[in-house]
């Protein structure tokens, strides 16, 4: 047995060297895969000039905690899905300022305890109407692209990209209604978060709030 192990070890070493030489790297931990994905997402799907420091901190992160800290400034919502696939949503920011008719993108942090791979969906409700109705002045969509799918990957922690476009200026409160692929059939699988939105007119600058 000892002689066999002595014979096998050199073969394993040669296999490892051959794998590295071919450029095949060992699988990265899930958080590193998420970090690399979010670097690509910020560079290709957002206004990179607005997130220079975030990118620096993200690329320098050496742990999941450091990665999440770097991304925290871009997160609008936290979505948690329990083992029974029921959804809970919490607003990380309860008041935001955006530009009228300018699509603005935020991150949504997902904690997926169910490991589901359904799509993430959002709709809006105008809280100023009685009874509350769909907020036609606020368009929302989860970006679905090669770099950032609207479908959950099944990983415990991941991030999605939410785009909001406000069509009227002023101060309004919107209720975001989210679900994890079950639609509106079962209220237990939906969750909501209320956000106060200050929308600057198209002629104003977001920096003049």
C-alpha positions in Angstrom: 0.0 0.0 0.0 2.8 2.4 0.9 4.6 1.7 -2.4 1.4 2.4 -4.3 1.0 5.8 -2.6 4.6 6.7 -3.5 3.8 5.8 -7.1 0.5 7.8 -7.2 1.7 11.0 -5.6 4.0 12.0 -8.5 1.1 11.3 -10.9 -1.2 13.5 -9.0 1.4 16.3 -9.0 1.9 16.0 -12.7 -1.9 16.1 -13.2 -2.1 19.3 -11.2 0.8 20.9 -13.1 -0.8 19.9 -16.4 -4.2 21.4 -15.4 -2.6 24.7 -14.4 -0.5 24.8 -17.6 -3.7 24.5 -19.6 -5.1 27.5 -17.8 -7.8 25.6 -15.9 -8.1 27.1 -12.5 -9.6 25.4 -9.4 -13.2 26.4 -8.8 -13.4 29.6 -6.8 -15.5 29.9 -3.7 -19.0 31.2 -4.3 -18.4 34.6 -2.8 -15.4 35.2 -5.2 -17.5 34.2 -8.1 -20.1 36.7 -7.0 -17.5 39.4 -6.5 -16.1 38.8 -10.0 -19.6 38.9 -11.5 -20.5 42.2 -9.7 -17.3 43.8 -11.0 -18.4 42.9 -14.5 -22.0 44.1 -13.8 -20.9 47.5 -12.5 -18.5 48.0 -15.4 -20.9 47.0 -18.1 -24.5 47.6 -16.8 -24.2 50.8 -14.7 -22.6 54.2 -15.0 -19.1 53.2 -14.0 -18.0 56.8 -13.4 -20.5 57.0 -10.5 -19.0 53.9 -8.7 -15.2 54.3 -8.9 -14.6 53.8 -5.2 -17.0 50.9 -5.0 -15.1 49.2 -7.8 -11.8 49.7 -6.1 -13.1 48.4 -2.8 -14.8 45.5 -4.5 -11.8 44.4 -6.5 -9.6 44.6 -3.4 -12.0 42.6 -1.2 -10.5 39.4 0.3 -13.6 38.0 2.1 -17.3 37.8 1.6 -17.8 40.4 4.4 -15.5 42.9 2.6 -17.3 42.2 -0.7 -20.7 42.9 0.9 -19.4 46.1 2.6 -18.1 47.4 -0.8 -21.5 46.8 -2.4 -23.6 48.1 0.4 -23.8 51.7 -1.0 -25.5 50.4 -4.1 -28.1 48.2 -2.4 -31.6 49.4 -2.4 -33.4 46.3 -1.2 -32.7 43.2 0.8 -34.7 40.1 -0.3 -34.7 37.0 1.8 -36.3 33.7 0.8 -36.9 31.2 3.6 -36.7 27.4 3.1 -40.4 27.3 2.2 -39.8 29.8 -0.6 -41.7 32.6 1.1 -40.3 36.1 0.4 -39.5 39.0 2.7 -38.3 42.4 1.4 -36.7 45.2 3.4 -35.7 48.6 2.0 -32.0 49.4 2.7 -32.8 53.0 1.6 -36.3 54.4 2.4 -35.7 57.7 0.5 -34.0 58.2 -2.8 -33.4 61.0 -5.3 -33.5 60.3 -9.0 -33.8 62.2 -12.3 -37.0 62.2 -14.3 -36.9 59.8 -17.3 -33.4 58.7 -16.5 -33.2 55.0 -15.8 -31.5 54.5 -12.4 -30.1 51.1 -11.4 -29.8 49.7 -7.9 -28.6 46.4 -6.4 -30.9 44.0 -4.7 -29.2 41.7 -2.2 -30.7 38.2 -2.2 -30.5 35.6 0.6 -31.9 32.4 -0.9 -32.3 29.8 1.8 -34.6 27.8 -0.4 -32.0 27.4 -3.2 -34.8 28.2 -5.8 -34.0 29.2 -9.4 -37.2 31.1 -10.2 -37.2 34.7 -11.6 -37.3 37.7 -9.4 -40.2 40.1 -10.3 -41.3 43.5 -9.1 -44.3 45.7 -9.6 -45.3 49.1 -8.2 -48.3 50.5 -6.2 -49.2 54.2 -5.8 -49.8 54.7 -2.1 -51.4 58.2 -2.7 -54.5 56.7 -4.4 -57.5 55.3 -2.6 -57.7 52.5 -3.0 -54.0 52.0 -4.0 -53.5 51.4 -7.7 -50.6 50.6 -10.0 -48.0 53.4 -10.0 -47.9 54.2 -13.7 -45.4 57.0 -13.0 -42.8 54.5 -11.8 -41.5 51.8 -14.1 -39.4 49.0 -12.5 -37.7 46.0 -14.0 -35.1 43.4 -12.9 -32.3 43.4 -15.5 -32.1 40.1 -17.4 -28.8 39.9 -19.3 -25.9 37.5 -19.8 -24.0 39.2 -16.9 -26.9 39.5 -14.5 -29.9 37.2 -15.0 -33.3 37.9 -13.3 -33.3 34.2 -12.4 -31.9 33.1 -9.1 -28.8 31.0 -9.4 -29.6 28.9 -6.3 -26.6 30.3 -4.4 -27.3 31.4 -0.9 -26.1 35.0 -1.4 -26.3 36.8 -4.7 -27.2 40.2 -6.2 -29.7 41.3 -8.8 -29.9 44.6 -10.7 -33.2 46.6 -10.4 -33.9 49.5 -12.8 -36.3 52.3 -11.9 -37.5 55.0 -14.2 -39.7 57.9 -12.9 -41.9 59.6 -15.4 -43.1 62.5 -13.2 -41.1 64.9 -11.0 -42.0 65.6 -7.4 -42.1 63.7 -4.1 -44.1 60.5 -4.1 -44.2 57.3 -2.2 -44.2 54.0 -4.0 -44.7 50.4 -2.8 -42.5 47.8 -4.4 -44.2 44.4 -4.6 -41.8 41.5 -5.2 -42.2 37.8 -5.8 -39.9 34.9 -6.4 -41.6 33.5 -9.5 -45.0 32.6 -8.0 -46.7 35.7 -9.4 -49.8 36.9 -7.5 -51.5 33.6 -6.9 -50.4 33.2 -3.3 -50.0 36.3 -1.1 -47.7 34.4 1.2 -45.1 34.3 -1.6 -45.1 38.1 -2.1 -43.6 40.9 -0.1 -43.5 44.7 -0.1 -41.3 47.6 0.7 -42.2 51.3 0.7 -39.8 53.9 -0.7 -40.2 57.7 -0.8 -38.9 59.0 -4.1 -37.8 62.6 -4.9 -37.8 62.9 -8.6 -36.0 66.0 -10.1 -37.3 67.4 -13.3 -35.4 66.6 -16.5 -33.9 70.1 -16.6 -32.5 69.8 -13.0 -29.3 68.0 -11.9 -29.4 65.2 -9.4 -26.6 67.0 -7.6 -28.8 70.0 -6.9 -31.2 68.2 -4.5 
